[in-house]
């Protein structure tokens, strides 16, 4: 993946390539062997195949994958898992009633 940080004129300020195991938490990005904290400029995550020149275009910005790598808090993850467990239990009970 690529992490691109760009300014208000959409000029690329910094480009990180080949990053893996990415997690995004607001203005923080961590990956396999690095991290950035307190990012003040706009940034996007892209697949390695996307070509980026000196400036990012609207087309490139629309390919941002940042939402796919949002870090979920443990409380949110726990809540989601409990909801899925309850739904599964209800489905199993429904199936047993049909038998």
Secondary structure, 3 states (H helix, E strand, C coil): CEEEEECCCCEEEEEEECCCCCEEECCEEEECCEEECCCCCEEEEECCCCCCCCECCHHHHCCCCHHHHECCCHHHHHHHHHHHHHHHHHHHHHHHHHC
